[in-house]
Amino acid sequence: MNIALLLSSLYLSAIDIRTHKIRNKSLLAISAIFASIALVQRASLYPISALIFLFLGLLGAYFGLGAGDVKLATILSLFFLPLEISMWTDWIHAFIWIVAFMVAGQLINRKSLADPIPLAPAICAAFIWCA
């Protein structure tokens, strides 16, 4: 399951960096792959975590977070983020640090903070950190 997470994260991050879009087809395919692996391995699912991410993501979308980012985080939380405070705090810390480095990179490259920042790499890397 972790290898699938790593490979899908690399793919989605590369797409998001290049196009600033995460396509529904990609999310659907990755969801099917994770669901298949989870079924074969009898892995646990975390629907409460997914619902929390969906709610927080919709709140974030109100403030400008992309819908693809919301869907990606919701899908990954369903398969990889148990409802444990320590896991959630690890995810939040990893996400914040990675986004901070991405913002610093944006400033070093003399880009405006108004330019879009692809969040898929930060979302995926935080889940990899926690997996």
Accessible surface in RSA format (square Angstrom, percent):
REM  Atomic radii and reference values for relative SASA: ProtOr
REM  Chains: A
REM  Algorithm: Lee & Richards
REM  Probe-radius: 1.40
REM  Slices: 20
REM RES _ NUM      All-atoms   Total-Side   Main-Chain    Non-polar    All polar
REM                ABS   REL    ABS   REL    ABS   REL    ABS   REL    ABS   REL
RES MET A   1    40.72  21.1  17.59  11.6  23.13  55.1  17.59  15.0  23.13  30.6
RES ASN A   2    90.31  62.3  83.93  81.1   6.38  15.4  27.90  67.1  62.41  60.3
RES ILE A   3   129.98  74.0 128.78  95.9   1.20   2.9 129.69  93.4   0.30   0.8
RES ALA A   4    17.20  15.8   8.35  12.9   8.84  20.1  14.09  19.8   3.10   8.2
RES LEU A   5     1.62   0.9   1.62   1.2   0.00   0.0   1.62   1.1   0.00   0.0
RES LEU A   6    82.41  45.9  82.34  58.9   0.07   0.2  82.34  57.8   0.07   0.2
RES LEU A   7   109.65  61.1 103.99  74.4   5.66  14.2 104.52  73.4   5.13  13.8
RES SER A   8    14.90  12.6   9.00  12.0   5.89  13.6  12.96  27.6   1.93   2.7
RES SER A   9     4.43   3.7   3.72   5.0   0.71   1.6   3.89   8.3   0.54   0.8
RES LEU A  10   110.10  61.3 104.90  75.0   5.21  13.1 105.73  74.3   4.37  11.8
RES TYR A  11   112.87  52.7 105.69  60.1   7.18  18.7  82.54  62.0  30.32  37.4
RES LEU A  12     2.22   1.2   2.15   1.5   0.08   0.2   2.15   1.5   0.08   0.2
RES SER A  13    15.84  13.4  15.84  21.1   0.00   0.0  12.52  26.7   3.32   4.6
RES ALA A  14    51.02  46.9  42.73  65.9   8.29  18.9  48.48  68.3   2.55   6.8
RES ILE A  15    28.09  16.0  28.09  20.9   0.00   0.0  28.09  20.2   0.00   0.0
RES ASP A  16     6.08   4.3   6.08   6.0   0.00   0.0   0.00   0.0   6.08   6.1
RES ILE A  17   101.07  57.5  90.58  67.5  10.49  25.3  90.58  65.2  10.49  28.5
RES ARG A  18   166.71  70.0 136.83  69.8  29.88  71.1  69.42  94.9  97.29  59.0
RES THR A  19    57.25  40.7  38.69  39.2  18.57  44.3  43.46  58.4  13.79  20.8
RES HIS A  20    83.61  45.7  60.74  42.2  22.87  58.5  39.72  40.9  43.89  51.1
RES LYS A  21   116.04  56.6 110.51  67.8   5.53  13.2  63.18  56.9  52.86  56.3
RES ILE A  22    17.10   9.7   2.45   1.8  14.65  35.3   2.64   1.9  14.47  39.3
RES ARG A  23   124.49  52.3 119.05  60.7   5.43  12.9  35.81  48.9  88.68  53.7
RES ASN A  24    93.05  64.2  85.17  82.3   7.88  19.0  32.81  79.0  60.24  58.2
RES LYS A  25   164.63  80.3 156.25  95.9   8.38  19.9 102.68  92.4  61.95  66.0
RES SER A  26    15.52  13.1   8.78  11.7   6.74  15.5   7.18  15.3   8.34  11.7
RES LEU A  27     5.68   3.2   5.66   4.0   0.03   0.1   5.68   4.0   0.00   0.0
RES LEU A  28   132.71  73.9 129.14  92.4   3.58   9.0 132.10  92.8   0.62   1.7
RES ALA A  29    52.45  48.2  43.43  67.0   9.02  20.5  51.60  72.7   0.85   2.3
RES ILE A  30    10.50   6.0  10.45   7.8   0.04   0.1  10.50   7.6   0.00   0.0
RES SER A  31    25.32  21.4  24.46  32.6   0.86   2.0  21.97  46.8   3.35   4.7
RES ALA A  32    56.87  52.3  47.97  74.0   8.91  20.3  55.88  78.7   0.99   2.6
RES ILE A  33    91.26  51.9  87.97  65.5   3.29   7.9  91.24  65.7   0.03   0.1
RES PHE A  34     0.00   0.0   0.00   0.0   0.00   0.0   0.00   0.0   0.00   0.0
RES ALA A  35    48.96  45.0  43.18  66.6   5.78  13.1  45.00  63.4   3.97  10.5
RES SER A  36    63.76  53.9  58.16  77.6   5.59  12.9  34.00  72.4  29.76  41.7
RES ILE A  37    43.55  24.8  41.19  30.7   2.36   5.7  43.55  31.4   0.00   0.0
RES ALA A  38     6.41   5.9   4.65   7.2   1.77   4.0   4.95   7.0   1.47   3.9
RES LEU A  39   145.34  80.9 132.24  94.6  13.11  32.9 137.08  96.3   8.27  22.2
RES VAL A  40   125.84  82.8  99.64  90.2  26.20  63.1 106.43  92.5  19.41  52.6
RES GLN A  41   102.51  57.3  73.58  53.8  28.93  68.9  33.14  70.5  69.38  52.6
RES ARG A  42   217.25  91.2 184.94  94.3  32.30  76.9  66.48  90.9 150.77  91.4
RES ALA A  43    40.66  37.4  18.43  28.4  22.24  50.6  26.94  37.9  13.73  36.4
RES SER A  44    70.16  59.3  54.98  73.4  15.18  35.0  22.50  47.9  47.66  66.8
RES LEU A  45    88.56  49.3  68.96  49.3  19.60  49.3  68.96  48.4  19.60  52.7
RES TYR A  46    56.97  26.6  53.16  30.2   3.81   9.9  30.00  22.5  26.97  33.3
RES PRO A  47    75.31  54.9  74.51  67.9   0.80   2.9  75.09  62.0   0.22   1.4
RES ILE A  48    91.49  52.1  91.35  68.1   0.13   0.3  91.35  65.8   0.13   0.4
RES SER A  49     0.16   0.1   0.00   0.0   0.16   0.4   0.00   0.0   0.16   0.2
RES ALA A  50    11.24  10.3  10.88  16.8   0.37   0.8  11.18  15.7   0.07   0.2
RES LEU A  51   109.79  61.1 105.31  75.3   4.48  11.3 105.75  74.3   4.04  10.9
RES ILE A  52    61.32  34.9  58.50  43.6   2.83   6.8  61.28  44.1   0.05   0.1
RES PHE A  53    16.72   8.4  15.85   9.8   0.87   2.3  15.85   9.6   0.87   2.5
RES LEU A  54    68.72  38.3  68.72  49.2   0.00   0.0  68.72  48.3   0.00   0.0
RES PHE A  55   134.49  67.3 131.57  81.5   2.92   7.6 133.67  81.0   0.82   2.4
RES LEU A  56    88.29  49.2  81.20  58.1   7.08  17.8  81.44  57.2   6.85  18.4
RES GLY A  57     7.53   9.3   0.00   N/A   7.53   9.3   7.11  19.5   0.42   0.9
RES LEU A  58   107.40  59.8  99.01  70.8   8.39  21.1  99.39  69.8   8.01  21.6
RES LEU A  59    93.43  52.0  88.36  63.2   5.07  12.7  92.43  64.9   1.00   2.7
RES GLY A  60    20.23  24.9   0.00   N/A  20.23  24.9  19.00  52.1   1.23   2.8
RES ALA A  61    38.66  35.5  22.27  34.4  16.39  37.3  22.58  31.8  16.08  42.6
RES TYR A  62   177.17  82.7 145.95  83.0  31.22  81.2 106.55  80.1  70.62  87.1
RES PHE A  63   156.75  78.4 119.66  74.1  37.09  96.5 126.63  76.8  30.12  86.2
RES GLY A  64    66.95  82.6   0.00   N/A  66.95  82.6  36.42  99.9  30.53  68.4
RES LEU A  65    56.79  31.6  42.86  30.7  13.94  35.0  48.29  33.9   8.51  22.9
RES GLY A  66    34.75  42.9   0.00   N/A  34.75  42.9  30.88  84.7   3.87   8.7
RES ALA A  67    63.45  58.3  54.36  83.9   9.08  20.7  55.53  78.2   7.92  21.0
RES GLY A  68    12.81  15.8   0.00   N/A  12.81  15.8   4.70  12.9   8.10  18.1
RES ASP A  69    17.30  12.1  16.00  15.9   1.29   3.1   1.04   2.4  16.26  16.2
RES VAL A  70     6.52   4.3   4.96   4.5   1.55   3.7   6.38   5.5   0.14   0.4
RES LYS A  71    76.86  37.5  74.93  46.0   1.94   4.6  52.96  47.7  23.90  25.5
RES LEU A  72     0.40   0.2   0.40   0.3   0.00   0.0   0.40   0.3   0.00   0.0
RES ALA A  73     8.49   7.8   8.49  13.1   0.00   0.0   8.49  12.0   0.00   0.0
RES THR A  74    22.90  16.3  22.84  23.2   0.06   0.1  22.81  30.6   0.09   0.1
RES ILE A  75    31.18  17.7  29.77  22.2   1.41   3.4  31.18  22.4   0.00   0.0
RES LEU A  76     1.94   1.1   1.94   1.4   0.00   0.0   1.94   1.4   0.00   0.0
RES SER A  77     0.00   0.0   0.00   0.0   0.00   0.0   0.00   0.0   0.00   0.0
RES LEU A  78    49.32  27.5  49.32  35.3   0.00   0.0  49.32  34.6   0.00   0.0
RES PHE A  79    15.43   7.7   7.51   4.7   7.91  20.6   7.51   4.6   7.91  22.6
RES PHE A  80    15.67   7.8   7.88   4.9   7.79  20.3  11.66   7.1   4.01  11.5
RES LEU A  81     0.00   0.0   0.00   0.0   0.00   0.0   0.00   0.0   0.00   0.0
RES PRO A  82    24.58  17.9  24.58  22.4   0.00   0.0  24.58  20.3   0.00   0.0
RES LEU A  83    98.22  54.7  72.16  51.6  26.06  65.5  72.68  51.0  25.54  68.7
RES GLU A  84    92.25  53.0  86.10  65.1   6.15  14.6  34.66  67.1  57.58  47.0
RES ILE A  85   142.99  81.4 136.87 102.0   6.13  14.8 137.03  98.7   5.96  16.2
RES SER A  86    68.40  57.8  61.95  82.7   6.44  14.8  48.83 104.0  19.57  27.4
RES MET A  87    37.71  19.5  37.71  25.0   0.00   0.0  11.82  10.0  25.90  34.3
RES TRP A  88    30.22  12.1  30.22  14.6   0.00   0.0  30.22  16.1   0.00   0.0
RES THR A  89    53.87  38.3  53.13  53.9   0.74   1.8  43.84  58.9  10.03  15.2
RES ASP A  90    61.98  43.4  60.00  59.7   1.98   4.7   3.08   7.3  58.90  58.7
RES TRP A  91    20.07   8.1  20.07   9.7   0.00   0.0  20.07  10.7   0.00   0.0
RES ILE A  92    76.67  43.6  76.50  57.0   0.16   0.4  76.67  55.2   0.00   0.0
RES HIS A  93   107.57  58.8 107.33  74.6   0.24   0.6  68.20  70.3  39.37  45.8
RES ALA A  94    12.90  11.9   3.81   5.9   9.09  20.7  12.08  17.0   0.82   2.2
RES PHE A  95    44.52  22.3  44.52  27.6   0.00   0.0  44.52  27.0   0.00   0.0
RES ILE A  96   100.54  57.2  97.79  72.9   2.75   6.6  99.49  71.6   1.05   2.9
RES TRP A  97   157.42  63.2 157.19  76.1   0.23   0.5 133.42  71.1  24.00  38.9
RES ILE A  98    45.24  25.7  44.65  33.3   0.59   1.4  45.24  32.6   0.00   0.0
RES VAL A  99    33.17  21.8  33.17  30.0   0.00   0.0  33.17  28.8   0.00   0.0
RES ALA A 100    49.86  45.8  37.44  57.8  12.41  28.2  44.87  63.2   4.98  13.2
RES PHE A 101   143.19  71.6 134.75  83.5   8.44  22.0 135.55  82.2   7.64  21.9
RES MET A 102    43.42  22.5  31.45  20.8  11.98  28.5  38.38  32.6   5.05   6.7
RES VAL A 103    41.04  27.0  41.04  37.2   0.00   0.0  41.04  35.7   0.00   0.0
RES ALA A 104    42.15  38.8  38.30  59.1   3.84   8.7  42.02  59.2   0.13   0.3
RES GLY A 105    25.89  31.9   0.00   N/A  25.89  31.9  25.50  70.0   0.39   0.9
RES GLN A 106    18.50  10.3  14.82  10.8   3.68   8.8   2.11   4.5  16.39  12.4
RES LEU A 107    96.82  53.9  83.07  59.4  13.75  34.6  83.81  58.9  13.01  35.0
RES ILE A 108   133.98  76.2 115.93  86.4  18.05  43.5 122.95  88.5  11.03  29.9
RES ASN A 109   100.63  69.4  77.21  74.6  23.42  56.4  15.15  36.5  85.47  82.6
RES ARG A 110   216.91  91.1 181.13  92.3  35.78  85.2  73.63 100.6 143.28  86.8
RES LYS A 111   110.12  53.7 100.95  61.9   9.18  21.9  50.86  45.8  59.26  63.1
RES SER A 112    61.19  51.7  46.82  62.5  14.36  33.1  41.60  88.6  19.59  27.4
RES LEU A 113   100.99  56.2  78.02  55.8  22.96  57.7  78.43  55.1  22.56  60.7
RES ALA A 114    96.75  89.0  56.32  86.9  40.43  92.0  67.99  95.7  28.76  76.2
RES ASP A 115    59.14  41.4  54.81  54.6   4.33  10.2  10.56  24.9  48.58  48.4
RES PRO A 116    86.50  63.0  70.75  64.5  15.75  57.2  81.88  67.6   4.62  28.7
RES ILE A 117    43.76  24.9  26.13  19.5  17.64  42.5  26.17  18.8  17.59  47.7
RES PRO A 118    20.41  14.9  17.24  15.7   3.17  11.5  20.41  16.8   0.00   0.0
RES LEU A 119    30.34  16.9  30.02  21.5   0.32   0.8  30.02  21.1   0.32   0.9
RES ALA A 120     0.00   0.0   0.00   0.0   0.00   0.0   0.00   0.0   0.00   0.0
RES PRO A 121    25.02  18.2  21.44  19.5   3.58  13.0  22.75  18.8   2.26  14.1
RES ALA A 122     0.00   0.0   0.00   0.0   0.00   0.0   0.00   0.0   0.00   0.0
RES ILE A 123     6.32   3.6   6.32   4.7   0.00   0.0   6.32   4.6   0.00   0.0
RES CYS A 124     1.97   1.5   1.97   2.2   0.00   0.0   1.44   3.7   0.53   0.6
RES ALA A 125    35.99  33.1  30.61  47.2   5.38  12.2  32.44  45.7   3.55   9.4
RES ALA A 126     0.00   0.0   0.00   0.0   0.00   0.0   0.00   0.0   0.00   0.0
RES PHE A 127     0.05   0.0   0.04   0.0   0.01   0.0   0.04   0.0   0.01   0.0
RES ILE A 128    65.39  37.2  55.99  41.7   9.40  22.7  56.01  40.3   9.38  25.5
RES TRP A 129   185.84  74.6 159.08  77.0  26.76  62.8 147.19  78.5  38.65  62.7
RES CYS A 130    14.15  10.7   0.00   0.0  14.15  33.3   4.21  10.7   9.95  10.7
RES ALA A 131    58.55  53.8   4.48   6.9  54.08 123.0  24.31  34.2  34.24  90.7
END  Absolute sums over single chains surface
CHAIN  1 A     8004.3       6834.3       1170.0       5904.3       2100.0
END  Absolute sums over all chains
TOTAL          8004.3       6834.3       1170.0       5904.3       2100.0
